[in-house]
Amino acid sequence: MALNVELMDKVKATESEYGSSDNWPESVVKELNGLANRQPDGSEETIEAQELFRRGFNGNKVAEKMHRSSHWAATRKPIITEFDCTNEDLKDLKRYEGKPIRWVATRMGRNYLWVRCMREKLREAEQ
């Protein structure tokens, strides 16, 4: 909560000095954006866990990779609208071509929706 208090104090001071946000100098806007985009302590791990979820890893694999509990991982799972992958992920997926999606997902420790999405990307890339 302290992060928000500091940001609001700066916004109020800027408004009283410059008026409307249309009149704020670029340097002040950058400073305010920097304050607004700060992450609380420990959030680097949360961001890393969220990236692993976006790469399709299931909660147990994320917990294992982060050396945390599965509950910790589950509380950091983002709402995923689009999955990501690396070239290495795609190479691993190609090894299991022709196998059932759920079997591949279990074998790779990935979300079955990720496997389906990445298979579609591979098909599109081949065409």
Backbone torsions as a table, in degrees:
resi	resn	phi	psi	omega
1	MET	NA	-29.5	-179.1
2	ALA	-62.9	-31.4	178.2
3	LEU	-61.7	-41.4	-179.3
4	ASN	-68.7	-36.6	-179.3
5	VAL	-63.3	-45.5	179.3
6	GLU	-61.9	-42.7	178.8
7	LEU	-62.8	-47.2	-179.2
8	MET	-63.6	-38.4	177.5
9	ASP	-61.0	-42.8	-180.0
10	LYS	-66.6	-40.6	179.3
11	VAL	-63.8	-45.1	179.7
12	LYS	-63.0	-41.4	178.9
13	ALA	-64.7	-40.5	-180.0
14	THR	-67.3	-41.5	178.3
15	GLU	-62.7	-40.9	-179.0
16	SER	-70.1	-29.5	-179.4
17	GLU	-82.1	-44.5	-172.6
18	TYR	-109.4	-11.5	-177.8
19	GLY	82.3	-134.2	-177.4
20	SER	-58.2	149.5	-179.3
21	SER	-64.1	-18.4	176.1
22	ASP	-65.4	-24.4	-176.3
23	ASN	-96.9	1.5	-176.6
24	TRP	-74.1	138.6	176.0
25	PRO	-65.8	151.0	-178.4
26	GLU	-58.0	-38.4	-179.0
27	SER	-63.1	-37.8	179.0
28	VAL	-69.7	-40.7	178.4
29	VAL	-61.4	-43.2	178.5
30	LYS	-62.8	-41.7	179.1
31	GLU	-63.1	-44.1	178.5
32	LEU	-64.6	-40.5	176.5
33	ASN	-62.6	-38.5	176.9
34	GLY	-62.3	-41.9	177.8
35	LEU	-67.1	-38.3	-178.1
36	ALA	-69.7	-30.1	-175.8
37	ASN	-93.8	5.5	178.2
38	ARG	-65.6	150.7	177.2
39	GLN	-111.4	142.5	176.7
40	PRO	-66.9	163.6	-179.1
41	ASP	-55.1	141.7	179.1
42	GLY	84.8	-1.1	-174.8
43	SER	-78.3	-16.5	177.3
44	GLU	-60.2	-40.1	177.5
45	GLU	-65.2	-40.5	179.7
46	THR	-62.9	-43.6	179.3
47	ILE	-63.2	-42.3	178.8
48	GLU	-63.4	-42.2	178.4
49	ALA	-63.2	-41.1	179.7
50	GLN	-65.1	-36.1	176.5
51	GLU	-64.6	-39.5	177.6
52	LEU	-64.1	-40.7	176.4
53	PHE	-62.2	-40.7	179.3
54	ARG	-66.0	-26.5	176.3
55	ARG	-83.1	5.8	171.4
56	GLY	94.1	0.9	-179.6
57	PHE	-67.9	142.6	176.9
58	ASN	-80.1	170.2	-174.3
59	GLY	-58.1	-39.8	-179.8
60	ASN	-66.3	-39.8	178.3
61	LYS	-67.5	-39.5	177.9
62	VAL	-62.6	-46.3	179.1
63	ALA	-59.7	-41.9	179.8
64	GLU	-64.5	-46.1	-179.1
65	LYS	-67.0	-32.6	-178.4
66	MET	-90.7	-3.2	-178.4
67	HIS	58.2	45.7	-180.0
68	ARG	-131.1	176.4	178.6
69	SER	-79.4	161.1	178.2
70	SER	-67.3	-30.1	176.0
71	HIS	-64.5	-43.1	178.1
72	TRP	-57.7	-46.0	-179.2
73	ALA	-65.2	-41.0	-177.7
74	ALA	-64.3	-32.1	-179.3
75	THR	-77.6	-8.8	-179.6
76	ARG	-111.4	8.5	-178.5
77	LYS	-74.6	123.3	179.5
78	PRO	-81.6	166.5	170.8
79	ILE	-79.3	117.7	-173.0
80	ILE	-99.9	120.1	176.7
81	THR	-103.7	-22.5	178.7
82	GLU	-148.1	132.1	-179.6
83	PHE	-87.0	153.8	175.7
84	ASP	-114.5	164.9	174.9
85	CYS	-156.2	163.3	174.0
86	THR	-109.2	169.8	176.9
87	ASN	-62.6	-35.5	178.6
88	GLU	-64.9	-39.5	176.9
89	ASP	-58.7	-44.1	-178.8
90	LEU	-66.7	-38.1	176.6
91	LYS	-61.7	-43.5	178.3
92	ASP	-62.4	-40.8	-179.0
93	LEU	-65.6	-36.4	-179.6
94	LYS	-62.4	-29.2	179.2
95	ARG	-62.2	-28.1	-176.4
96	TYR	-102.5	22.4	-179.7
97	GLU	-60.8	134.4	179.5
98	GLY	91.8	-12.0	178.9
99	LYS	-86.0	155.9	178.6
100	PRO	-61.9	145.9	-175.4
101	ILE	-58.7	-48.3	-177.6
102	ARG	-63.6	-37.8	178.7
103	TRP	-63.6	-44.2	179.0
104	VAL	-63.8	-43.2	-179.6
105	ALA	-60.2	-44.5	178.9
106	THR	-65.0	-43.8	-178.8
107	ARG	-62.4	-39.9	-178.0
108	MET	-89.8	-9.3	-176.8
109	GLY	70.9	34.9	-176.3
110	ARG	-117.5	164.6	174.7
111	ASN	-72.4	135.4	-178.0
112	TYR	-63.9	-28.9	176.8
113	LEU	-65.9	-34.9	176.8
114	TRP	-63.4	-45.6	-179.4
115	VAL	-59.6	-45.2	179.7
116	ARG	-61.6	-46.5	-178.6
117	CYS	-62.8	-44.2	-178.2
118	MET	-70.1	-33.9	175.5
119	ARG	-63.3	-39.2	176.8
120	GLU	-63.7	-40.8	177.7
121	LYS	-63.2	-40.4	178.3
122	LEU	-63.3	-42.6	178.7
123	ARG	-62.3	-42.7	179.7
124	GLU	-64.4	-38.5	-179.1
125	ALA	-68.2	-31.9	-178.9
126	GLU	-74.6	-25.1	-176.7
127	GLN	-79.6	NA	NA
